[in-house]
Amino acid sequence: MAAKKAFVIRIDPQILESIEKWAADEFRSTNGQLEWIITNALKNAGRYKQTKANDE
């Protein structure tokens, strides 16, 4: 598994609440849901470079 880097995020409480609910609906952690949302946004924008480390 690729190493992951931790960072702090400031987010509107209503947005966070919505993400937490969405994550629960899809049986993911809030962190996992945020990572999924960001990854999909990057792929849709054509800015996600898939590497061997990402595949594992």
Secondary structure as GFF3:
##gff-version 3
##sequence-region A 1 56
A	DSSP	alpha_helix	13	25	.	.	.	ID=ss1
A	DSSP	alpha_helix	30	44	.	.	.	ID=ss2
A	DSSP	alpha_helix	52	55	.	.	.	ID=ss3
###
